[in-house]
């Protein structure tokens, strides 16, 4: 299977879903927002976007299963190939009219990521990667940064919105990075954070209580752009392990050393 060629078709499908989201954003109805849990919102836009993605990707690769955020009917996991989908990463931003949200689609074969696409809707930027073929933004090659000193770095993170039992350790890590980097940014979309690490806009990113559909596509982007992705204190599983550290590789040991002090 030519995953690189397939990734172009996936990018087109992500753009189509993004076009729907862009249209809905113009006249979004707040009354149609629902709660999935504490601080965890979903809208009809998320659900419709996911259905569009599932329908299109099923036609593209009928044998593949699905790991999805919104649980579209009939989208079940398969043994070999699985699409991992976040139909609108940055839902809270979308609901509040903040222009930082995206469509995230990855394909995993067994335990290996083979395709990753993140489409940033408002900037019209499509980040695309296939295993062994490099990473691109609007078809221009991208590469992680060359920053090798934590003090010269710009780091992204995401704030936890539930399971606050680890909050103290996280805040200590945050405090250390605040004092020893050029700054910390919180975009509100894990997929975008990872895409921006891949593009060299951020030098690193870390977050916990994170889901596979938030990070899968972005993880492959970082890896194909020359970066490194692990869990907080060890290699572990950044896709399903609920915690992620992504960097340009050069900073990774410095990041993990800091995290180990408090986690």
C-alpha positions as CSV (number, residue, x, y, z in Angstrom):
1,X,0.0,0.0,0.0
2,X,1.4,3.4,-1.0
3,X,0.7,5.4,2.2
4,X,2.3,8.5,0.8
5,X,-0.1,8.6,-2.2
6,X,-3.0,7.8,0.1
7,X,-2.1,10.7,2.4
8,X,-2.9,13.2,-0.4
9,X,-6.4,11.9,-0.6
10,X,-6.7,12.0,3.2
11,X,-5.6,15.7,3.1
12,X,-8.4,16.4,0.6
13,X,-10.9,14.8,2.8
14,X,-9.7,16.8,5.8
15,X,-10.0,20.0,3.8
16,X,-13.6,19.1,2.9
17,X,-14.5,18.6,6.5
18,X,-12.7,21.9,7.3
19,X,-14.7,23.7,4.7
20,X,-17.9,22.5,6.4
21,X,-16.6,23.7,9.8
22,X,-15.6,27.1,8.4
23,X,-19.1,27.6,7.0
24,X,-20.8,26.6,10.2
25,X,-18.5,29.0,12.2
26,X,-20.0,32.0,10.5
27,X,-23.5,31.4,12.0
28,X,-22.7,29.0,14.9
29,X,-25.6,28.4,17.3
30,X,-24.5,28.2,20.9
31,X,-27.8,26.7,22.0
32,X,-26.7,23.5,20.2
33,X,-23.7,22.9,22.4
34,X,-23.8,19.8,24.6
35,X,-21.6,18.7,27.5
36,X,-19.9,15.3,27.5
37,X,-18.5,15.8,31.0
38,X,-16.8,18.4,33.2
39,X,-15.5,21.1,30.8
40,X,-15.8,18.8,27.9
41,X,-18.0,20.2,25.2
42,X,-19.3,18.9,21.9
43,X,-21.5,20.5,19.2
44,X,-23.4,19.4,16.1
45,X,-20.5,20.6,14.1
46,X,-18.1,18.0,15.7
47,X,-20.6,15.2,15.1
48,X,-21.4,16.2,11.5
49,X,-17.7,16.7,10.7
50,X,-16.9,13.2,12.1
51,X,-19.6,11.6,10.1
52,X,-18.3,13.2,6.9
53,X,-14.8,12.0,7.6
54,X,-15.9,8.5,8.5
55,X,-18.0,8.2,5.3
56,X,-15.3,9.5,3.1
57,X,-12.5,7.5,4.7
58,X,-14.6,4.3,4.6
59,X,-14.9,4.7,0.8
60,X,-11.2,5.3,0.6
61,X,-10.1,2.2,2.6
62,X,-13.1,-0.1,3.2
63,X,-11.1,-2.6,5.3
64,X,-9.9,0.0,7.9
65,X,-11.6,0.5,11.3
66,X,-12.0,3.7,13.3
67,X,-11.0,5.2,16.6
68,X,-13.1,8.4,16.9
69,X,-13.8,11.0,19.5
70,X,-17.6,11.3,18.9
71,X,-18.4,7.6,18.4
72,X,-20.1,7.8,15.0
73,X,-22.4,4.9,14.5
74,X,-20.7,2.0,12.8
75,X,-17.2,3.4,13.3
76,X,-15.6,0.4,15.1
77,X,-12.0,-0.6,15.6
78,X,-10.3,-3.2,13.3
79,X,-7.4,-5.5,13.8
80,X,-4.9,-4.2,11.2
81,X,-5.7,-0.7,9.9
82,X,-7.4,2.0,11.9
83,X,-8.2,5.7,11.3
84,X,-7.8,7.8,14.4
85,X,-10.0,10.9,14.0
86,X,-10.6,14.2,15.9
87,X,-13.2,15.9,13.7
88,X,-12.7,19.3,15.4
89,X,-9.7,19.6,17.7
90,X,-10.1,22.8,19.7
91,X,-13.9,22.6,20.2
92,X,-13.8,25.1,23.0
93,X,-11.9,27.6,20.8
94,X,-14.5,27.0,18.1
95,X,-17.5,27.5,20.4
96,X,-16.0,30.8,21.7
97,X,-15.0,32.1,18.3
98,X,-11.3,31.7,18.9
99,X,-9.6,31.0,15.6
100,X,-7.4,28.0,16.5
101,X,-9.0,24.7,15.7
102,X,-8.4,21.9,13.2
103,X,-9.3,18.6,11.7
104,X,-7.0,15.7,12.7
105,X,-6.8,12.4,10.9
106,X,-4.2,9.6,11.3
107,X,-3.9,6.1,10.0
108,X,-2.4,3.4,12.1
109,X,-1.3,0.0,10.9
110,X,-1.0,-2.4,13.8
111,X,1.0,-0.2,16.3
112,X,2.7,2.0,13.7
113,X,1.5,5.4,12.5
114,X,1.6,5.6,8.7
115,X,-0.4,8.7,7.8
116,X,-1.0,12.0,9.7
117,X,-3.0,15.0,8.5
118,X,-3.8,18.1,10.5
119,X,-5.8,20.8,8.7
120,X,-5.9,24.2,10.4
121,X,-9.1,25.7,9.2
122,X,-8.7,29.5,9.7
123,X,-5.1,29.7,8.4
124,X,-5.9,27.2,5.6
125,X,-2.8,25.2,6.5
126,X,-2.7,21.5,5.7
127,X,0.0,19.6,7.5
128,X,0.6,16.2,6.0
129,X,3.0,13.3,6.7
130,X,3.4,9.6,5.6
131,X,5.7,7.1,7.2
132,X,9.2,7.5,5.6
133,X,8.1,10.3,3.3
134,X,8.7,13.4,5.4
135,X,6.4,16.1,6.6
136,X,4.8,19.1,4.7
137,X,2.7,22.2,5.2
138,X,0.7,23.1,2.1
139,X,3.1,20.8,0.3
140,X,6.3,22.7,1.4
141,X,8.7,20.5,3.4
142,X,8.8,21.3,7.1
143,X,11.4,20.5,9.7
144,X,11.7,20.8,13.5
145,X,13.8,23.7,15.0
146,X,17.5,23.6,15.6
147,X,17.2,25.1,19.1
148,X,19.5,23.1,21.5
149,X,19.3,25.1,24.7
150,X,16.1,25.1,26.8
151,X,16.7,28.8,27.7
152,X,16.3,29.7,24.0
153,X,13.1,27.6,23.5
154,X,9.4,28.4,23.0
155,X,7.3,25.6,24.5
156,X,3.6,24.8,24.1
157,X,1.3,23.0,26.6
158,X,-2.3,22.2,27.2
159,X,-4.1,22.9,30.5
160,X,-5.9,20.0,32.2
161,X,-9.6,20.3,32.4
162,X,-10.4,17.3,34.5
163,X,-8.6,14.7,36.7
164,X,-6.8,17.5,38.7
165,X,-5.1,15.0,41.1
166,X,-1.8,15.6,39.2
167,X,-2.2,19.4,39.0
168,X,0.4,20.2,41.6
169,X,3.2,18.4,39.8
170,X,2.1,19.9,36.5
171,X,2.2,23.5,37.9
172,X,5.7,22.9,39.3
173,X,6.8,21.8,35.8
174,X,5.1,24.8,34.3
175,X,6.8,27.1,36.8
176,X,10.2,25.7,36.0
177,X,9.7,26.1,32.2
178,X,8.4,29.6,32.7
179,X,11.6,30.5,34.4
180,X,14.0,28.7,32.1
181,X,12.6,29.2,28.6
182,X,11.7,32.1,26.3
183,X,8.0,31.5,27.0
184,X,5.1,29.1,27.1
185,X,2.0,29.1,24.8
186,X,-1.3,27.5,25.2
187,X,-3.1,27.3,21.8
188,X,-6.0,25.0,22.9
189,X,-5.5,22.3,20.3
190,X,-3.0,19.4,20.8
191,X,-3.0,18.6,17.1
192,X,-2.0,22.1,16.3
193,X,0.7,22.2,19.0
194,X,2.3,19.1,17.5
195,X,2.0,20.4,13.9
196,X,3.7,23.6,15.0
197,X,6.5,21.6,16.7
198,X,6.9,19.8,13.4
199,X,7.1,23.1,11.5
200,X,9.7,24.6,13.9
201,X,7.3,27.2,15.3
202,X,7.4,25.6,18.8
203,X,10.5,23.9,20.0
204,X,8.6,21.5,22.2
205,X,5.2,20.6,23.6
206,X,4.0,18.6,26.6
207,X,0.5,17.7,28.0
208,X,-1.2,15.0,30.1
209,X,-4.7,13.7,30.2
210,X,-4.6,13.6,26.4
211,X,-6.3,11.2,24.0
212,X,-5.2,9.2,21.0
213,X,-7.4,11.2,18.6
214,X,-5.9,14.5,19.9
215,X,-2.3,13.5,19.1
216,X,-2.0,10.7,16.6
217,X,-1.7,12.7,13.4
218,X,0.5,15.3,15.1
219,X,2.9,12.7,16.5
220,X,3.6,11.4,13.0
221,X,4.2,14.9,11.8
222,X,6.8,15.5,14.5
223,X,8.5,12.3,13.8
224,X,8.7,12.8,10.1
225,X,9.9,16.3,10.6
226,X,12.9,15.0,12.5
227,X,11.5,15.3,16.1
228,X,11.1,13.0,19.0
229,X,7.9,12.1,20.9
230,X,7.7,10.1,24.2
231,X,5.7,10.1,27.4
232,X,6.8,12.4,30.3
233,X,9.6,10.4,31.9
234,X,10.2,7.5,29.5
235,X,9.7,6.4,25.9
236,X,6.3,4.7,26.7
237,X,3.4,5.1,24.3
238,X,2.5,8.7,23.5
239,X,-0.5,7.7,21.4
240,X,-2.5,5.8,24.0
241,X,-0.5,6.6,27.2
242,X,-2.4,9.8,28.0
243,X,0.8,12.0,28.3
244,X,3.0,13.4,25.5
245,X,6.3,15.2,25.3
246,X,7.3,16.2,21.7
247,X,10.4,18.1,20.8
248,X,13.0,18.9,18.1
249,X,15.0,16.0,19.6
250,X,17.9,18.3,20.7
251,X,15.9,19.5,23.7
252,X,14.3,16.2,24.7
253,X,16.6,15.1,27.5
254,X,16.5,18.6,29.0
255,X,12.7,18.5,28.9
256,X,12.4,15.1,30.5
257,X,15.0,15.9,33.2
258,X,12.9,18.9,34.2
259,X,9.7,16.9,34.2
260,X,11.2,14.1,36.3
261,X,11.9,16.5,39.2
262,X,8.2,17.0,39.8
263,X,6.2,14.2,38.1
